[in-house]
Amino acid sequence: MELIKKIKESERQAEEIIEEAKAEGAKKAEDSRSRRVEILAEAEQKRKKAIEAAVSAAESEGSEEVKELKKHAEKNRQQLRDETSSKTADAAEKVMDYLRG
């Protein structure tokens, strides 16, 4: 009789241990899922910040490039004006001479 009580007590303890292990396993799995979600959220934030930084840098670089291109274009226009102004005056003089006959 005493042996049967000990066996039943051991079975009960084994069941408790199994239930505790299941509960602990479930808790660890949930903690792991929660941590994974946190890590993914942090990674997403870092990705967004990196994208924003890259876009900002590209906009700044693009703006500087536009300024340089405008400056270069204005320089070319002025150079073209300088080169053609004397030719325009000569052409106008020739036209006037022709019209005067």
HUVENTA-V963878 format. One record per backbone hydrogen bond with DSSP energy under -0.5 kcal/mol. NH is the residue of the N-H (numbers start at 1). CO is the residue of the C=O. If there is no record, write none. Layout:
# HUVENTA-V963878
nh->NH co->CO
nh->NH co->CO
This chain:
# HUVENTA-V963878
nh->5 co->1
nh->6 co->2
nh->7 co->3
nh->8 co->4
nh->9 co->5
nh->10 co->6
nh->11 co->7
nh->12 co->8
nh->13 co->9
nh->14 co->10
nh->15 co->11
nh->16 co->12
nh->17 co->13
nh->18 co->14
nh->19 co->15
nh->20 co->16
nh->21 co->17
nh->22 co->18
nh->23 co->19
nh->24 co->20
nh->25 co->21
nh->26 co->22
nh->27 co->23
nh->28 co->24
nh->29 co->25
nh->30 co->26
nh->31 co->27
nh->32 co->28
nh->33 co->29
nh->34 co->30
nh->35 co->31
nh->36 co->32
nh->37 co->33
nh->38 co->34
nh->39 co->35
nh->40 co->36
nh->41 co->37
nh->42 co->38
nh->43 co->39
nh->44 co->40
nh->45 co->41
nh->46 co->42
nh->47 co->43
nh->48 co->44
nh->49 co->45
nh->50 co->46
nh->51 co->47
nh->52 co->48
nh->53 co->49
nh->54 co->50
nh->55 co->51
nh->56 co->52
nh->57 co->53
nh->58 co->54
nh->59 co->55
nh->60 co->56
nh->61 co->57
nh->62 co->58
nh->63 co->59
nh->64 co->60
nh->65 co->61
nh->66 co->62
nh->67 co->63
nh->68 co->64
nh->69 co->65
nh->70 co->66
nh->71 co->67
nh->72 co->68
nh->73 co->69
nh->74 co->70
nh->75 co->71
nh->76 co->72
nh->77 co->73
nh->78 co->74
nh->79 co->75
nh->80 co->76
nh->81 co->77
nh->82 co->78
nh->83 co->79
nh->84 co->80
nh->85 co->81
nh->86 co->82
nh->87 co->83
nh->88 co->84
nh->89 co->85
nh->90 co->86
nh->91 co->87
nh->92 co->88
nh->93 co->89
nh->94 co->90
nh->95 co->91
nh->96 co->92
nh->97 co->93
nh->98 co->94
nh->99 co->95
nh->100 co->96
nh->101 co->97
